[in-house]
Amino acid sequence: MPRGSRTPYVVLGLLGLSGRRPRSGYEIKKAIDTVIANFWHESDGQLYPALRELEVAGDIAVKQQTTRGRHKTLYAITPQGRKRLRQWLARPVEVSRPREELILKLAFGSEAETADLIRHVEDHRRRAEHGLAQCRRWLQEGAKHPSRYRPYVQLTVKAGIRMAEASLRWADETLEALRAMKSASSPP
């Protein structure tokens, strides 16, 4: 089966999680950049065409709102959209091939300055620490605010915690090895 865009399903899923409350494109993008950012990314260039596609297909309803002179377009999932989302959720997972630039640079590391590689891994480690802290906050917050979708969000947050912890262990081991290589190649 050819790999299709998952962006419409991301939109439908986030609108489904919002219950009956419509969301603006900005709010959807903010949820992508915070709620699912640890495991999924969508650009504006992917999001807004998907919103138009979903509207044309009848999977979302669009409502215009003006508040205090500000114009807003709000989107809500329709019953047809919820059906489409459920059909997609039932399909087998399409496994993506990874594209990790840091790992690629390490693979070509013999052509790099070790100090540059150390800096890249340190940056990666900082991002993993930030992601871990964020996931732990979400886990605590989730316990305070039970809802019908909270157990599923908690499962994904726990996955984010495990991935961040593994990433930190890997970064620490890699930094140790790179620092040892740098010391071994430095003149006495």
N, C-alpha and C positions, 0 to 999 in steps of 0.2 A: 504494500500500500504506500503510495507516495506521501511524503511528509507534508502536511498542510500547516497553515498558520494556526497557532493555538491562541493568538490574541483575542479572537472573538469569545473563546471559552474563558479566558482570564476575565474579560469584561462581564460576561454572564455570571461567572462565579462570584465576583465581587459584588455585583448588583444583587445576586441571590442572598449573599451574606448580610446585605444591608436591610433585609426584610422588605418592607413595603416602601421604605424611604428612598425616593429618587436621589441620584447623585449627579453632580456636574462632572464634566470631563476632567476638570482640575482635581476634584475629590477622588475620582477613580485613579488618576495618575499618582496622587499623593498616597493612596492605599497601596499601589504597586510599588512605590519607592520606599514604603515603610513596612507594611504588613507582610508582603511576600518577597521583599528585596533580598533576603538571605538565600533564596533559591530560585528567583525568577526575575527577569528584567523585560520591560517593554518600553520602547521609546515613544515619544509623541508621534513620530512618523508611522508607527505601527498602530497606536491607539485610536487616533481620530479617523483614519480610514475604516477601521474595524467598527467604530460606532456608527458610521454611515451605512456600512454593509448590514449591520444588525438591524438598523432602523428600516432599511429597504426590505429586508427579509421578514419584518414583523416580529423580531425576537426581542426588541426593546421598544418602549413607548417614549416619545420625546415631548417634553413640555417646556415652554418658554416662560420665564419668570422675571419680573422686574421688581427689585427691592431697592428702595432709596436711590432710584435712578440708575442702578446697575442691572444690566441685562445678563441673564444666566440661562443656559440651556441645561435642563435636567433630564436624566435618563433613568428609566425603571425597567426591570425585567418583566416580560409578559408571560402568560401561561405557556405560549408557544416557545418562548426563549428558555423557560425553565425545563420544558420537555427536551429541547435541543441540548441543553447543558447535561441533563441526566443521561441522554443517549451517549454523549461524549464521555462522561464519567464511567460508563459501563464498558467502553471499548478498551482493548489492550493498550498498555502504555507504550508510546513510541520512544524508544531509547535514543537519546541524542549522543553524538560523538563529542567528547570534550574538546574545548579549545582554551587551553590554559597558557597564556603567554609567559607567565613566570616559569612554568615547567619547561616550555620551549627554550627560553633563554638559558635555563640551567643545562639543558641538553647540549646547547652550543657553548657552554661555559668555558671550554678550553680556549675559545677565541676572545673571551671577555676579560676585563679587569676584575679580579676577585672582589675588590672593594665595591664595585658596581653591583655585583651579584648579592653581596651582603646587604647593601642598601635596599635592593629589591625585596629580599626575604624579610628584612626588618619592617618594611612598609606593609608587606603581606601580613606579618605577625600583628602589627597595630590594627589593621582592618579586622583580623580575626578576633582580637581582644574586644574591639568595639562591638562586633556582631554578637559575641558571647554575652557581653554585658547587656545588650539590648534584648536578646532572647531570654535571659534570666529575668529581666524586668517584666517582659510580657508574660512569662510563666507565673510570676507573682501576681500581676494585675489580673490575669485570667482567673485565678483562684477567687478573687474578690468579686468578679462579675460573671456569675453563671448565666449561660444562655444555651439555646438549642445547638448552636454551632461551636460553642467553646471547646468541647472535647476534641473536635477535629483540629481546631486551631492549636490546641495544646500539643497534639501529636506532631504537628509540623514544627512547632517551637522546640520541642524536645529533639527533633531531627536536627534543627539548626544548632542546638547546643552541642550535640554529639559531633557534628561536622566541624564546628568551631574548635572544640577541644582537640579533635584529631589534627586539625590544621595547626594548632598551636604546638602540639607535640612534634609534628613534622618540621615546623619552622625552627623550633629549638634544636632538634637534631641536625638540621641542615646548616644552621648558623654555626653550630659547634664544628661541623666538618669544614665549612668554608673558612672559618677563622683559623683552624689548624692548617689548612692549605696555604692561607695567606702568610702565616708565621713561618711555615717551612720554606716559602719562596722568598722571604725577606732576607736581605743581607744582614749578617751579624753586626 
